[in-house]
């Protein structure tokens, strides 16, 4: 059974929050949605996903942050 948690953030807070969630280490997947509830990106996080694999995902999150004013981060936990 998957446990989900949602965070509503402003665009400029998006990267910081995603980094915090990745660092916490208990997320299995991070989904970023716009205000209308449409999914922008879904980031699967596996135990081996570190460093070089996370960097391109964070670049994509940065691009999304520049486009949105408000969004929702859905965290699917282990």
TILUM-426349 format. One record per residue: x negated, y negated, z of N, C-alpha, C, O, CB in turn; residue number from 1. Coordinates in steps of 0.1 Angstrom, whole numbers. Each point is the difference from the previous one (the first is absolute). Glycine has a CB too. Layout:
<vexdo <X, Y, Z>, <X, Y, Z>, <X, Y, Z>, <X, Y, Z>, <X, Y, Z>, NUM> ...
END
This chain:
<vexdo <-8, 12, 0>, <8, -12, 0>, <-9, -12, 0>, <-9, -1, 8>, <28, 13, 4>, 1> <vexdo <-16, -22, -21>, <-7, -12, -1>, <6, -11, 9>, <12, -2, 0>, <-19, 9, -23>, 2> <vexdo <-2, -14, 29>, <4, -11, 8>, <-4, -13, -7>, <-11, -1, -5>, <7, 14, 26>, 3> <vexdo <14, -22, -22>, <-3, -13, -8>, <1, -12, 9>, <8, 0, 10>, <1, 11, -30>, 4> <vexdo <-16, -21, 17>, <0, -13, 7>, <-1, -11, -11>, <-7, 2, -10>, <-4, 8, 31>, 5> <vexdo <19, -21, -19>, <0, -10, -10>, <-5, -13, 7>, <3, -3, 11>, <16, 14, -23>, 6> <vexdo <-26, -19, 4>, <-5, -13, 4>, <3, -10, -11>, <-2, 2, -11>, <-17, 8, 25>, 7> <vexdo <25, -21, -10>, <3, -11, -9>, <-11, -10, 2>, <-3, -5, 11>, <28, 8, -11>, 8> <vexdo <-32, -7, -11>, <-11, -9, 0>, <0, -10, -11>, <7, 2, -10>, <-21, 16, 21>, 9> <vexdo <7, -29, -10>, <-1, -10, -10>, <-12, 5, -9>, <-8, 7, 4>, <18, -26, 10>, 10> <vexdo <-10, 14, -26>, <-10, 4, -10>, <-14, -2, 5>, <-9, 9, -2>, <24, -16, -15>, 11> <vexdo <-18, -4, 24>, <-14, -2, 5>, <-4, 9, 11>, <-12, 1, 3>, <15, -25, -10>, 12> <vexdo <7, 30, 14>, <-3, 10, 11>, <-2, 14, -5>, <-4, 9, 8>, <16, -24, 7>, 13> <vexdo <-8, 17, -28>, <1, 14, -5>, <-13, 8, 1>, <0, 11, 6>, <17, -19, -21>, 14> <vexdo <-28, 3, 10>, <-13, 7, 0>, <-4, 3, 14>, <-5, 11, 3>, <-2, -22, -24>, 15> <vexdo <8, 1, 30>, <-5, 2, 14>, <8, 12, 7>, <-6, 8, 6>, <1, -33, -5>, 16> <vexdo <18, 25, -4>, <9, 10, 6>, <-3, 14, -5>, <-1, 10, 7>, <19, -27, -4>, 17> <vexdo <-20, 18, -16>, <-4, 12, -7>, <-13, 6, 6>, <-1, 12, 2>, <14, -19, -23>, 18> <vexdo <-23, -2, 22>, <-13, 4, 6>, <2, 5, 14>, <-6, 10, 3>, <-6, -27, -18>, 19> <vexdo <20, 11, 23>, <3, 4, 14>, <6, 14, 0>, <-4, 9, 8>, <7, -33, -1>, 20> <vexdo <6, 26, -16>, <7, 13, -1>, <-9, 11, -4>, <0, 12, 5>, <21, -24, -10>, 21> <vexdo <-30, 9, -5>, <-10, 10, -4>, <-10, 3, 11>, <-3, 12, 2>, <6, -20, -26>, 22> <vexdo <-7, -2, 31>, <-10, 2, 11>, <6, 8, 11>, <-7, 8, 7>, <-3, -30, -13>, 23> <vexdo <23, 20, 9>, <7, 8, 11>, <-1, 15, -3>, <0, 8, 10>, <15, -28, -6>, 24> <vexdo <-15, 24, -17>, <-2, 14, -3>, <12, 9, 2>, <-2, 12, -3>, <-21, -16, 9>, 25> <vexdo <34, -1, -3>, <11, 9, 2>, <11, -1, -11>, <11, 6, 1>, <-15, -7, 23>, 26> <vexdo <0, -6, -35>, <10, -1, -11>, <-4, 10, -11>, <-11, 3, -2>, <14, -28, 7>, 27> <vexdo <8, 31, -10>, <-2, 9, -11>, <2, -6, -14>, <-6, 4, -10>, <14, 14, 26>, 28> <vexdo <1, -29, -16>, <3, -7, -12>, <4, -14, 4>, <7, -2, 10>, <-1, 24, -22>, 29> <vexdo <-10, -31, 4>, <5, -14, 1>, <7, -4, -12>, <-5, 1, -11>, <-14, -7, 27>, 30> <vexdo <31, 1, -15>, <8, -5, -11>, <3, -15, 2>, <4, -4, 10>, <6, 27, -13>, 31> <vexdo <-13, -30, -8>, <2, -15, 1>, <12, -3, -10>, <0, 3, -11>, <-24, -8, 16>, 32> <vexdo <34, -2, 1>, <12, -3, -7>, <2, -15, 0>, <-4, -7, 9>, <14, 29, -3>, 33> <vexdo <-3, -27, -17>, <4, -14, 0>, <12, -3, 8>, <6, 9, 6>, <-17, -11, -29>, 34> <vexdo <16, -10, 22>, <12, -4, 8>, <12, 8, -4>, <9, 2, 8>, <-19, -25, -5>, 35> <vexdo <11, 27, -16>, <12, 7, -5>, <-1, 15, 3>, <9, 7, -3>, <-7, -24, -15>, 36> <vexdo <-13, 21, 24>, <-1, 14, 4>, <-6, 9, -11>, <-1, 12, 1>, <20, -15, 14>, 37> <vexdo <-24, -4, -26>, <-7, 8, -10>, <-14, 3, 3>, <-7, -9, 6>, <22, -2, -23>, 38> <vexdo <-20, 23, 15>, <-13, 4, 3>, <-10, -6, -9>, <1, 1, -13>, <7, 20, 22>, 39> <vexdo <-18, -28, -4>, <-11, -6, -8>, <-11, 11, -1>, <-5, 3, -11>, <10, -27, 18>, 40> <vexdo <-9, 29, 4>, <-11, 10, 0>, <2, 10, 12>, <5, -4, 10>, <-21, -13, -21>, 41> <vexdo <11, 29, 8>, <0, 10, 10>, <-14, 5, 2>, <-6, 5, -10>, <31, 2, 5>, 42> <vexdo <-30, -7, 17>, <-14, 3, 2>, <-1, 13, 8>, <4, 0, 12>, <-11, -24, -13>, 43> <vexdo <3, 35, -5>, <-1, 13, 8>, <-13, -1, 8>, <-11, -3, -6>, <25, 16, -11>, 44> <vexdo <-14, -10, 30>, <-12, 0, 8>, <-2, 14, 5>, <8, 6, 7>, <-4, -30, 0>, 45> <vexdo <-15, 30, -12>, <-4, 13, 5>, <-12, -1, 9>, <-5, -11, 2>, <14, 22, -23>, 46> <vexdo <-12, 0, 28>, <-11, -1, 10>, <-13, -4, -7>, <-8, -7, 6>, <19, 25, 8>, 47> <vexdo <-13, -14, -26>, <-12, -3, -7>, <-1, -13, -7>, <-10, -4, -6>, <8, 28, 3>, 48> <vexdo <13, -32, 3>, <1, -12, -7>, <-6, -11, 8>, <6, -6, 9>, <15, 13, -21>, 49> <vexdo <-34, -10, 8>, <-7, -11, 8>, <-8, -8, -10>, <-2, 4, -12>, <1, 10, 32>, 50> <vexdo <-4, -25, -16>, <-9, -8, -7>, <3, -3, -15>, <9, -8, -3>, <-25, 17, 19>, 51> <vexdo <9, -2, -25>, <1, -3, -14>, <14, 3, -5>, <4, -6, -10>, <-28, 12, 8>, 52> <vexdo <31, 3, 8>, <13, 4, -5>, <11, -11, 5>, <10, -2, -7>, <-16, 26, 7>, 53> <vexdo <3, -30, 11>, <10, -10, 5>, <-2, -14, -6>, <9, -7, -2>, <-9, 20, 24>, 54> <vexdo <-12, -16, -26>, <-3, -13, -6>, <9, -4, -11>, <5, -11, -1>, <-29, 14, 8>, 55> <vexdo <25, 6, -18>, <9, -4, -11>, <15, -2, 4>, <7, -8, -5>, <-23, 20, -10>, 56> <vexdo <20, -4, 25>, <14, -2, 5>, <1, -13, 7>, <11, -6, -2>, <-9, 31, 5>, 57> <vexdo <-12, -29, 5>, <1, -13, 6>, <0, -12, -10>, <6, -10, 2>, <-17, 20, 18>, 58> <vexdo <4, -8, -31>, <0, -10, -11>, <14, -1, -6>, <5, -11, -2>, <-29, 16, -3>, 59> <vexdo <31, 6, 4>, <13, 0, -5>, <10, -7, 10>, <9, -8, -4>, <-14, 29, -9>, 60> <vexdo <3, -19, 25>, <8, -6, 11>, <-3, -15, 0>, <10, -8, 2>, <-11, 29, 12>, 61> <vexdo <-11, -25, -17>, <-3, -14, -1>, <7, -7, -11>, <5, -11, 1>, <-27, 16, 9>, 62> <vexdo <23, 2, -21>, <7, -6, -12>, <15, -1, 3>, <6, -10, -4>, <-23, 20, -11>, 63> <vexdo <23, 0, 22>, <14, -1, 4>, <2, -11, 10>, <10, -8, -2>, <-8, 33, -2>, 64> <vexdo <-11, -27, 13>, <1, -11, 10>, <1, -13, -7>, <7, -9, 5>, <-19, 23, 12>, 65> <vexdo <5, -16, -28>, <0, -13, -7>, <13, -2, -7>, <4, -11, -3>, <-28, 13, 0>, 66> <vexdo <32, 9, 0>, <12, -1, -7>, <13, -2, 8>, <10, -5, -4>, <-21, 19, -13>, 67> <vexdo <10, -9, 30>, <12, 0, 8>, <-1, -10, 12>, <-11, -3, 4>, <15, 27, -11>, 68> <vexdo <8, -29, 11>, <0, -8, 12>, <3, 8, 13>, <-6, -2, 10>, <13, -18, -24>, 69> <vexdo <2, 30, 12>, <4, 9, 11>, <0, 14, -6>, <4, 2, -11>, <9, -20, 23>, 70> <vexdo <-17, 28, -4>, <1, 13, -4>, <2, 9, 12>, <-1, -4, 12>, <-13, 0, -32>, 71> <vexdo <17, 17, 18>, <1, 10, 10>, <-10, 11, -2>, <-3, 4, -11>, <27, -9, 13>, 72> <vexdo <-31, 8, 9>, <-10, 11, 0>, <7, 12, 7>, <4, -1, 12>, <-24, -14, -12>, 73> <vexdo <22, 26, -7>, <5, 12, 6>, <-12, 9, 3>, <-7, 4, -9>, <30, -6, -3>, 74> <vexdo <-24, 7, 24>, <-11, 9, 4>, <6, 14, 3>, <8, 1, 9>, <-22, -21, 0>, 75> <vexdo <10, 30, -17>, <4, 13, 3>, <-11, 6, 8>, <-11, 1, -5>, <25, 1, -17>, 76> <vexdo <-11, 3, 34>, <-10, 5, 9>, <0, 15, 0>, <9, 7, -5>, <-6, -27, 19>, 77> <vexdo <-14, 25, -9>, <-2, 15, 1>, <10, 6, 10>, <0, 12, 2>, <-24, -15, -8>, 78> 
END
